[in-house]
Amino acid sequence: MTDVTAEPLREALRPRGPVRFATQEYRAAGIITIAVHGELDLLTAPKLAAQIGELLRSEPADVVLDLAETEFIDSAGLAVLLNVQRRLERRRRQLRVICDAGPVRRVIEMARLEETLGIVPAPVS
């Protein structure tokens, strides 16, 4: 017997189609900005964690994670954000997360992590 509720729930939670994930790095004035495009989930979170881990080992800088182009985040993605925040705090560095209203922001708000993660809206261009 199949669980008929599992399929609609999964479709409602993550975007349809293949997993999309890409990052772009920018550096300016002692700040590393990483823009995350696509999905930050169980499949992609380890890639982001490895990338950030390498950066933190090689460059002492504050970090901005730009989630403006992130379409989906799950608990694995949230765990990466929290781990980055803790690592930076131990080094007396700061994390800011750019995230506007939408599904990713709702997940962060439901987890009550807006203040912990230093959520800020995307700058108006």
N, C-alpha and C positions, 0 to 999 in steps of 0.2 A: 504494500500500500504506500502511495506517495503522499507527501505532505503538500497539499495544494496551496497552503498559505506561504510556504517558503519562497516559491518562485516570484509571486507578485511583490513580496517584501524586498527580496534582493534587487529586483528591477527598480523599485522605488528608491532604494538607497544609493545605488551607484549608477553612473551614466552607462548607457548601452554601448556596445561595441568593444573593440580592443582596449586594453589598458594604455593610457597615455601618460607619459611622465617625461619631463625635461626640466633642466635648471639652467639658469644663467647667473654668472657671478659678476659683480661690479665692486670696485674698490675706490674709496675716496675718503680722505681726511681721517684715517684710522678706523674706518667702518667698512665691514664687508657686507654687501647686500646680496642675498641669494633669492632670485625670483623662481618660484616653483610653478610650473605649468602642468595642468592635467590633474592626476589623482595622487593623493598621498595616503597610501593604504598598506595593508599587510605585504603586498608584493613590491611596492616602491619605497616604503619607509627605510628599509636597510640601505638602499642606495643613497638616500639623502643623509642618513646617519653617518655613513662612511665618508661622504664628501665633506660634511661639516667637521667630523672628527679629524680628518687630514688638515683642514684649514686651521682648526684650533691648535693643533700640534705645531704648525709651522708659522702662524701669524697671531700675535697678541692683539686682538681687535674686538670692538663691539660688533654685534651681528644684527642685521635686519633681515628677517625672512618675509619676503613679499608674497603673500598668498592671494593677491588680487586675481590671478589667472588660474588659481587652483579650483577645480570643480567639485572635488570630493575629498573628504578626510574621514578616517576611522580611528579607532582607539590606538592602532599601531602608529599612525601619524601623530596623534596627540602625545603619545609616549616619547617620540623623537623630539617634539617641541619642548616637552618638560625636561628631558635629559639635557638638551642644549642649554636651556635656561639655568639648570643647576650647575652645569660645568662652567658656564660664564660667570655665574654668581660667585663660585669658589675662586675664580681668578679676578674678582672685582671688576668684571666687565658686564655689559648690559645687553639684553635681548629685547628687540622690538619686533612685533609681528604686524605687518600691514594686512588688514583684512576688512573688506567692506561687508555690508549686509548681503546675505545669501546663505546657501546651504552650509558652507564651511563655517561661517560666522555663527550660524545657529548651533552647530555641533559644539563649537568652543563655548558658547554661552550656556548650553545645556550641561556641559561639564563644569561650568562655573570657573573658567580659567582665563577670563578676559583680563583681569588685573594681574594675575600671576605671570601671564605671557606678555604683558605690556602691549595689548592690542591697540592699534591706532588705525584710523581710516586712511585710505589711499590719498595721497596729495592730489589736489585739483590741478589738472594741467591746462 
